[in-house]
């Protein structure tokens, strides 16, 4: 749906299409992206450091993503 108009949404679509064509992704599978940015918005589950701005986390949830916050690691 490209909610923010970012080119990175197309990257997410490319990841999905490649994984489907290789047989690595099947109907019902879940993609998890470790992301604090726009690529993660294009997918369904985002793992993001809990130190990210609350607005950033809230926006991703508003855009129907499942957001898992984790402790920040260097």
SELUMFI-722602 format. One line per field, with one value per residue: residue number from 1; x, y, z of N, C-alpha, C in turn. Coordinates in Angstrom, 3 decimals, padded with zeros to 6 digits. Each point is the difference from the previous one (the first is absolute). Layout:
REM SELUMFI-722602
pos: c(NUM,...)
nx: c(X,...)
ny: c(Y,...)
nz: c(Z,...)
cax: c(X,...)
cay: c(Y,...)
caz: c(Z,...)
cx: c(X,...)
cy: c(Y,...)
cz: c(Z,...)
REM end
This chain:
REM SELUMFI-722602
pos: c(1,2,3,4,5,6,7,8,9,10,11,12,13,14,15,16,17,18,19,20,21,22,23,24,25,26,27,28,29,30,31,32,33,34,35,36,37,38,39,40,41,42,43,44,45,46,47,48,49,50,51,52,53,54,55,56,57,58,59,60,61,62,63,64,65,66,67,68,69,70,71,72,73,74)
nx: c(000.820,001.290,-000.275,001.301,-000.191,000.537,001.148,000.236,-001.221,000.595,000.944,-000.931,-000.653,001.166,000.177,-001.245,000.056,001.222,-000.418,-001.065,000.724,000.778,-001.282,000.666,-000.987,-000.833,-001.191,-000.248,001.151,000.884,000.101,001.202,-000.091,001.302,-000.887,000.582,-000.058,000.028,001.122,000.118,-000.336,000.791,000.418,-000.168,001.225,000.114,001.297,-000.252,001.137,-000.135,001.206,-000.665,-000.206,-000.761,000.203,001.266,000.022,-000.625,000.766,000.991,-000.388,-000.069,001.133,-000.581,001.153,000.494,000.109,001.179,-000.050,001.288,000.775,000.485,000.649,001.252)
ny: c(-001.203,-000.123,-000.189,-000.029,-000.732,-000.818,000.177,000.082,000.479,000.494,000.364,000.334,000.579,000.521,000.226,000.424,000.695,000.390,000.202,000.555,000.656,000.167,000.152,001.102,000.545,-000.523,-000.177,001.008,000.064,000.313,001.242,-000.101,001.312,-000.054,000.920,001.164,-000.487,000.524,-000.722,000.164,001.221,-000.358,-000.438,-001.162,-000.480,000.954,-000.270,000.798,000.689,-000.309,000.346,-000.567,001.105,000.300,001.169,-000.389,-000.471,001.062,000.705,-000.828,000.122,001.303,-000.303,-000.599,000.483,-001.206,000.727,-000.624,000.570,000.248,-000.446,001.219,-000.443,000.208)
nz: c(000.000,000.305,001.307,-000.027,-001.093,000.874,-000.622,001.308,-000.213,-001.071,000.879,000.888,-000.995,-000.354,001.301,000.075,-001.120,000.363,001.249,-000.558,-000.890,001.064,000.363,000.350,-000.693,000.902,-000.550,000.814,-000.711,000.935,-000.450,000.575,000.149,000.229,000.323,-000.157,-001.218,-001.206,-000.082,001.299,-000.362,-001.005,001.188,000.608,000.233,000.895,000.061,001.026,000.121,001.277,-000.413,-001.007,-000.675,001.033,-000.603,-000.150,001.230,000.492,-000.817,000.288,001.254,-000.192,-000.621,001.045,000.393,000.172,001.098,-000.041,001.201,-000.205,001.010,000.045,-001.052,000.410)
cax: c(-000.820,000.925,-000.665,000.785,000.569,001.435,000.524,000.336,-001.135,000.262,001.013,-000.733,-000.711,001.006,000.388,-001.118,-000.115,001.154,-000.161,-001.081,000.441,000.991,-000.633,000.370,-001.151,-001.229,-001.193,-000.104,001.270,000.147,001.296,000.388,001.049,000.616,-000.001,-000.572,-000.292,-001.082,-000.083,-000.842,-001.405,-000.526,-000.200,-001.053,000.545,001.216,000.730,000.566,000.517,-000.942,000.476,-000.508,-001.037,-001.325,-000.792,000.393,-000.605,-001.455,-000.337,000.046,-001.185,-001.144,000.017,-000.340,001.132,000.236,001.281,000.600,001.109,001.054,001.036,001.005,001.318,000.953)
cay: c(001.203,001.136,001.039,001.220,000.398,-000.268,-001.005,-001.204,-000.912,-000.852,-000.959,-001.030,-000.805,-000.809,-001.082,-000.952,-000.670,-000.897,-001.129,-000.840,-000.698,-001.004,-000.980,000.235,000.629,-000.649,000.604,-000.190,000.305,001.349,000.636,000.866,000.921,000.817,001.283,001.198,000.894,-000.190,-001.360,-000.752,000.364,-000.767,-001.380,-000.107,-000.043,000.810,-000.052,001.345,000.302,000.722,001.378,000.829,000.952,-000.617,000.362,-000.906,-001.299,000.160,000.124,-001.325,-000.730,000.610,-000.500,-001.417,-000.895,-000.525,000.570,-000.598,000.814,-000.772,000.868,000.430,-000.634,000.635)
caz: c(000.000,-000.027,000.789,000.172,-001.278,000.013,-000.923,000.767,-000.061,-001.163,000.444,000.741,-000.992,-000.688,000.913,000.015,-001.305,-000.154,000.913,-000.535,-001.218,000.408,000.861,001.398,000.655,-000.434,000.607,001.443,000.646,000.514,-000.206,001.101,-000.429,001.040,-000.692,000.625,-001.112,-000.953,-000.535,000.929,-000.173,-001.118,000.412,001.011,001.355,000.088,001.264,000.072,001.332,000.854,000.149,-001.088,000.406,000.146,-001.183,-001.077,000.317,-000.131,-001.419,-000.616,000.464,-000.670,-001.374,000.070,000.213,001.344,000.413,001.172,000.466,000.667,000.545,-000.975,000.095,-000.936)
cx: c(000.858,-000.530,000.773,000.646,001.490,000.377,000.313,-001.165,000.166,001.080,-000.684,-000.759,000.968,000.456,-001.080,-000.073,001.151,-000.155,-001.107,000.478,001.022,-000.601,000.344,-001.145,-001.268,-001.198,-000.099,001.283,000.019,001.407,000.252,001.181,000.510,000.189,-000.549,-000.474,-001.100,-000.078,-000.912,-001.472,-000.627,-000.257,-000.993,000.498,001.319,000.594,000.809,000.546,-000.988,000.404,-000.457,-001.108,-001.355,-000.895,000.288,-000.654,-001.513,-000.426,-000.023,-001.194,-001.261,-000.119,-000.108,001.186,-000.042,001.407,000.450,001.181,000.953,001.017,001.036,001.324,000.939,000.335)
cy: c(001.259,001.191,001.296,000.464,-000.267,-001.056,-001.292,-000.966,-000.948,-001.024,-001.145,-000.909,-000.911,-001.186,-001.084,-000.776,-000.972,-001.243,-000.939,-000.799,-001.091,-001.105,000.161,000.606,-000.602,000.698,-000.348,000.253,001.452,000.492,000.921,000.825,000.759,001.393,001.099,000.956,-000.478,-001.397,-000.842,000.311,-000.828,-001.462,-000.041,-000.013,000.758,-000.192,001.286,000.243,000.838,001.451,000.914,000.910,-000.695,000.323,-000.951,-001.367,000.067,000.072,-001.363,-000.845,000.544,-000.507,-001.524,-000.943,-000.532,000.463,-000.672,000.868,-000.881,000.953,000.347,-000.699,000.688,-000.904)
cz: c(000.000,000.802,000.136,-001.295,-000.115,-001.029,000.740,000.087,-001.179,000.304,000.737,-000.960,-000.750,000.842,-000.006,-001.306,-000.228,000.872,-000.472,-001.206,000.297,000.860,001.472,000.804,-000.593,000.646,001.486,000.747,000.462,-000.276,001.182,-000.468,001.207,-000.578,000.885,-001.080,-000.920,-000.588,000.873,-000.143,-001.109,000.332,001.160,001.431,-000.005,001.386,000.069,001.412,000.807,000.214,-001.136,000.527,000.062,-001.191,-001.158,000.210,-000.201,-001.457,-000.667,000.428,-000.657,-001.433,-000.050,000.114,001.430,000.369,001.289,000.413,000.799,000.584,-001.083,000.286,-000.972,-001.161)
REM end
